[in-house]
Amino acid sequence: GYGLWLNQGKSITLDVLKKILVSKIFKYYMDKTSKPYQRGYRSYAKRFIENFSIPKFSQKELSILKKSSNVDDILIEKYQIKI
């Protein structure tokens, strides 16, 4: 397991964090940075995920993230990445 330190106080809840870590953004990041293995598996070793950053969210954005079941569009806009 890994520990996470969030520089946003208690504003990001575990459910929002989980949504970020299973999002297209995180998959995109891992596809670009981690080591590939057979059958399309990626290494989730510390050295590959430690530089993944979570941006600061406004209270409005956090509210939307908490309520939404699909956060990919919100995160893609926030990270300003074309996937």
N, C-alpha and C positions, 0 to 999 in steps of 0.2 A: 504494500500500500504506500501511498504518498500523502504527504501533508501539504496543505495549501495555505498560503498567507495572502489575504486580500487586503489591500490598502484602501478599503472603502468602508471601514467600520463594519457594522452589522447590517448594512443595507442589502447585500446580496445573500439571499437565503440558499439553503442547500438545494431546494428544488430548482431555483434559477441556475445555480452553478451546474447542476446535472444537465439541464437543457442546453447550456453552452457546451459542455463536454461531449454531448452526443449530437451536436449540430453539424451542418455541412461545413461551417467555418473551421471547426476543430479537425474534421476529417481532411479538409483541404490543407490545413497547416501540416498535419501529420504526413499526408501524401507528399508534400514538398520538402519535408525536413527529415523524416525518419528512414530507417533502413528497411528495404523491402525483403520479404522472405518468400518462399514458395507459396503458390496459390493465393497471392494477393495480400497476405498478412503483413502487417507493419509492426515494427518494434515500438513499444510504448515505454522504452527505458527513460529514466530520468533525464539523461542528456538530450533527449529529443523533445521532451515536453516542458523542460524547465524555462524555456524562453517564450513560451506561449503567454501572451498577455491578455488580460481581461480589461477592457476599457472602462472608464468611469461612466456610469449611467445616471441620468437624471431620475428623479422620483417618478416622473411620468413614464419613462422608458421601463423602469423596474416594474411598475404596476402592469404595464402591457406584457412584459416578459412573464410575470407571475401568472397572468390570466390565460395567456396564449398556449395552445398545444403545439403550434408550429412557429418556432422563433427564428427560423432560417432567414426569412426576408428582413426581419428587424436587424439581425446580426450582420448580414451581408451589407446593409446600408451603413451600419455603425462602423464596421471595419473598412468600408470603402474598397471592397474587393469584388471583382467580377469573376464569378464561378461558372 
